[in-house]
Amino acid sequence: MTWTARAFWLRTPGEGEIRPAPLSAPGPDDVLVRARFSGVSRGTETLVFTGGVPTSQYAVMRAPHQEGDFPAPVKYGYLSVGTVEDGPPHLRGRTVFCLHPHQTGYVVPADAVAVVPDEVPAARAVLAGTVETAVNALWDVPPLVGDRVTVVGAGMVGAAVAALLARFPGVRVQLVDVDPGRAVLADALGVGFAPPADAATGRDLVVHASATSAGLRRCLELVAPEGTVLELSWYGDREVTLPLGAEFHSGRLTLRSSQVGRVAPSRRSSRGYHDRLALALDLLADPVFDALLTGESRFADLPDVLPRLADGRLPALCHLITYDEE
């Protein structure tokens, strides 16, 4: 049996196209998935779309089921939700999440998919990879009851971290962003909001997710003495200049990185990647995460959608791609 799916490819930086993707029959340990939704992670995917991945980061930036190589042609993406049409009996008919590029259907090993809980709408489940990143971050530096926490950068990752932090007992959360329109997002997540100049100081923990030098510098100004700044941003080969004298040194501040590519050390002996992803999917039962889905387009329109996301004509956190008519 063969089935020709369709996949979105970056033909050359700034130009995408839909290509046929012939599929072979799944083996005994594979699944055939028909896509229902995928998500465009605006920050990372627009970087790929514009050819902005640094040469030194080509290997680091590869997605699990990517085809082609940076800068192009390349098939890229990692937030896909679909229905298993063929495979092991316990997976047939189930809605699953997979770190797969934008494609109408695909065959992958059965252990490459995670079952979406019945309580989680399929469209919301595209956020599983982002919430998994947030889970890993809070395993790296978990807040204490009553902590004052600030998240600088209200993109997908920052918003997901803020949403989880808001559910910790007694933790007071402030979301900080240069875009005043993010105040609406903060309200939907149940957290406070401030522009950088008005952000509260003396914070026990500050999480940085703006991917800017200015944002990271502001984090060092907001954290309390002996507090921690958790860095989630990815800078590629860009250099970051920081004031590491003055309060950083005398205040005994901690600057710590977190990256989803490895399970946080505090949980590495007891949790694996599948456990972390399963937890993220369980957390997505909370409808508050719908605030991160900020637009919707058909799969066939992706060659037009990506340029508009890249240049800001189409503002978004996570842009939802639908496959119902494919």
C-alpha positions in Angstrom: 0.0 0.0 0.0 1.2 3.5 -0.8 -0.4 6.8 -0.1 0.8 10.2 -1.3 0.6 12.8 1.3 1.5 16.5 0.9 4.1 18.3 2.8 5.2 21.9 3.2 8.8 22.6 2.2 11.0 25.7 2.4 12.2 25.9 -1.3 14.5 28.8 -0.7 14.7 31.3 2.2 11.5 33.3 2.1 9.7 31.0 -0.3 7.7 27.9 0.6 5.7 25.3 -1.4 3.6 22.2 -1.1 5.2 19.0 -2.4 4.0 15.4 -2.7 5.2 13.0 0.0 4.8 9.4 -1.0 4.3 7.1 2.0 5.0 3.4 2.3 2.9 1.0 4.4 3.8 1.1 8.1 5.8 -1.8 9.5 4.8 -3.7 12.6 6.3 -1.1 14.9 5.1 2.0 12.9 2.0 4.1 12.8 0.3 5.8 9.9 -1.0 9.2 11.1 -3.4 11.4 9.2 -2.8 15.0 10.3 -5.6 17.1 11.9 -3.8 20.1 13.1 -0.2 21.5 13.3 1.2 24.6 14.9 3.6 27.2 13.6 5.9 28.3 16.3 6.3 31.9 15.2 9.8 32.5 16.6 11.7 29.4 15.6 9.9 28.6 12.3 10.1 32.2 11.0 13.8 32.1 11.7 14.1 28.9 9.6 11.8 30.4 6.9 13.9 33.5 6.5 17.2 31.4 6.4 18.3 32.8 9.7 19.7 29.6 11.2 23.4 30.2 11.8 25.7 27.7 10.1 27.2 26.7 13.4 23.7 25.6 14.6 22.6 23.5 11.7 23.0 20.2 13.6 21.5 21.6 16.9 18.4 23.0 15.1 17.4 19.8 13.2 13.9 18.7 14.0 13.2 15.0 14.7 11.6 14.2 11.3 13.2 16.9 9.3 14.1 16.3 5.6 16.6 18.4 3.7 19.2 20.7 5.2 19.4 24.3 6.3 19.1 26.8 4.9 17.0 25.2 2.1 15.4 23.2 0.7 14.1 21.8 4.0 11.0 20.3 5.5 10.7 21.7 9.0 8.2 21.8 11.9 7.6 20.0 15.1 4.0 20.5 16.4 1.7 18.0 14.7 -1.5 16.3 15.9 -3.4 13.6 14.0 -5.3 10.4 14.1 -3.6 7.0 13.9 -5.1 5.2 10.9 -2.9 2.1 10.9 -0.5 0.6 13.4 -0.5 -1.3 16.7 -4.1 -2.1 17.9 -3.8 0.0 21.0 -3.1 3.1 18.9 -5.5 2.8 16.1 -8.1 5.5 16.1 -6.3 7.5 18.8 -5.4 11.1 18.6 -1.7 11.6 18.9 1.0 14.3 19.1 4.2 14.0 17.1 7.2 16.2 16.6 6.7 16.2 12.8 6.8 18.9 10.1 3.6 20.2 8.4 2.3 17.3 6.4 -1.1 15.8 5.7 0.0 12.3 6.8 3.1 10.5 7.8 4.5 7.1 8.8 6.7 7.2 11.9 7.8 4.7 14.6 5.0 4.1 17.1 7.2 5.3 20.0 7.5 8.7 18.2 3.9 9.6 19.0 2.2 10.4 22.3 -1.5 9.8 22.9 -3.5 12.9 23.5 -5.7 12.6 26.6 -9.5 12.6 25.9 -9.8 15.7 28.0 -7.5 17.7 25.7 -9.0 19.1 22.4 -6.9 18.1 19.4 -6.3 21.7 18.3 -4.9 22.7 21.7 -2.6 19.6 21.8 -0.3 21.2 19.2 1.0 23.2 22.2 2.5 20.1 23.8 6.0 20.8 22.6 5.9 24.3 24.1 4.4 23.3 27.4 7.0 20.5 27.6 9.7 23.2 27.3 8.0 25.1 30.2 7.8 22.0 32.3 11.5 21.3 31.8 12.3 24.9 32.8 10.3 24.7 36.0 12.0 21.4 36.8 15.3 23.2 36.4 14.3 26.0 38.8 11.1 25.3 40.6 9.5 28.2 42.5 8.8 28.0 46.3 5.4 28.8 47.8 4.9 32.5 48.0 7.7 33.4 45.5 7.5 36.6 43.4 8.3 35.5 39.9 8.6 37.6 36.7 8.6 36.2 33.1 10.3 38.6 30.6 9.1 37.9 27.1 5.5 37.0 26.3 6.0 34.7 23.3 4.9 31.1 23.2 7.4 29.8 25.7 7.2 32.7 28.1 3.4 32.6 28.1 3.4 28.8 28.7 5.8 29.3 31.7 3.6 32.1 33.1 0.5 29.9 32.7 2.1 27.1 34.8 3.6 29.5 37.4 0.1 31.0 38.0 -1.0 27.6 39.3 1.6 27.3 41.9 0.2 28.0 45.5 0.9 31.5 46.6 3.2 32.4 43.7 2.7 35.9 42.3 3.5 36.2 38.6 4.2 39.2 36.4 4.5 38.9 32.7 6.8 41.6 31.1 6.9 42.5 27.4 7.6 45.5 25.2 4.3 45.0 23.4 1.5 46.6 25.6 -1.0 44.4 23.7 0.3 41.4 25.7 -1.6 42.7 28.7 -4.6 41.0 27.3 -2.7 37.7 27.1 -1.5 38.1 30.7 -5.1 38.7 31.9 -6.2 35.5 30.1 -3.4 33.6 31.8 -4.3 35.0 35.2 -1.1 36.9 35.8 -0.1 40.5 36.1 1.5 42.5 33.3 4.0 45.4 33.0 6.2 47.0 30.3 9.9 46.6 31.1 10.3 50.1 32.6 7.5 49.5 35.1 8.3 45.9 36.0 8.4 45.0 39.7 11.9 44.6 41.3 13.1 42.4 44.1 11.8 39.2 42.4 12.8 35.8 43.8 13.0 34.2 40.3 13.0 35.8 36.9 12.5 33.7 33.7 13.9 35.2 30.5 12.3 34.3 27.1 12.6 37.4 25.0 15.8 36.4 23.1 17.1 39.9 23.4 20.1 41.4 25.2 18.0 44.2 26.6 15.5 41.7 28.0 18.3 39.7 29.8 19.8 42.8 31.2 16.5 43.9 32.6 16.1 40.5 34.2 19.3 41.1 36.2 17.9 44.4 37.4 14.6 42.8 38.5 15.9 39.8 40.5 16.4 40.1 44.2 19.8 39.6 45.9 20.8 35.9 45.7 17.9 35.3 43.3 18.0 33.4 40.1 17.5 34.4 36.4 16.6 31.4 34.3 17.5 31.8 30.6 15.2 30.1 28.1 16.1 32.2 25.1 18.1 30.8 22.1 20.5 33.3 20.6 22.2 31.2 17.9 25.6 32.8 17.2 24.6 36.2 18.4 26.8 37.6 21.2 25.1 39.0 24.4 26.7 41.7 26.5 25.8 41.9 30.1 26.7 44.0 33.1 28.2 41.4 35.4 29.8 43.8 37.9 27.8 45.8 40.4 24.6 44.1 41.6 25.3 40.9 39.8 28.5 40.2 41.7 27.7 41.9 45.0 24.1 40.5 45.0 25.4 36.9 44.4 22.9 36.5 41.5 22.6 33.2 39.6 22.2 33.1 35.8 21.2 29.6 34.7 20.3 28.2 31.3 17.5 25.7 30.6 17.1 23.8 27.3 14.5 21.2 26.4 16.9 18.9 24.5 17.7 17.1 27.8 15.5 16.3 30.8 16.3 18.7 33.7 19.0 17.2 36.0 16.6 17.2 39.0 14.3 14.7 37.2 16.7 12.9 34.9 17.0 9.8 37.1 13.3 9.4 37.4 11.7 10.8 34.2 12.3 10.3 30.5 11.3 12.2 27.5 8.0 10.3 27.1 7.1 11.0 30.8 7.8 14.7 30.3 5.7 14.9 27.1 2.9 13.0 28.7 2.8 15.4 31.6 2.7 18.4 29.2 -0.3 16.8 27.4 -2.1 16.2 30.7 -1.5 19.9 31.7 -3.1 21.0 28.4 -6.5 19.9 29.8 -6.6 23.4 31.2 -8.4 25.7 28.7 -6.2 28.6 29.7 -3.7 27.5 27.1 -6.2 28.4 24.3 -4.8 32.0 24.8 -1.6 30.8 23.0 -3.5 29.9 19.8 -3.9 33.2 18.1 -4.8 32.5 14.5 -5.9 29.7 12.1 -5.2 28.9 8.4 -5.6 25.9 6.1 -2.6 23.7 5.3 -2.8 24.7 1.6 -2.3 28.3 2.5 1.0 27.8 4.3 3.2 29.1 1.4 1.3 32.5 1.9 1.0 32.3 5.7 4.7 31.9 6.5 5.8 35.1 4.8 3.1 37.1 6.6 4.1 35.5 10.0 7.8 36.2 9.2 7.4 39.9 8.5 4.7 40.6 11.1 1.8 41.2 8.9 0.1 38.3 10.6 0.8 38.6 14.4 0.7 35.4 16.3 2.0 33.3 19.2 1.1 29.8 17.9 -0.7 29.9 14.5 -2.9 26.9 14.0 -2.9 25.0 10.7 -6.0 22.9 9.9 -6.2 19.8 7.7 -9.9 19.0 7.7 -10.3 19.4 4.0 -7.0 17.9 2.9 
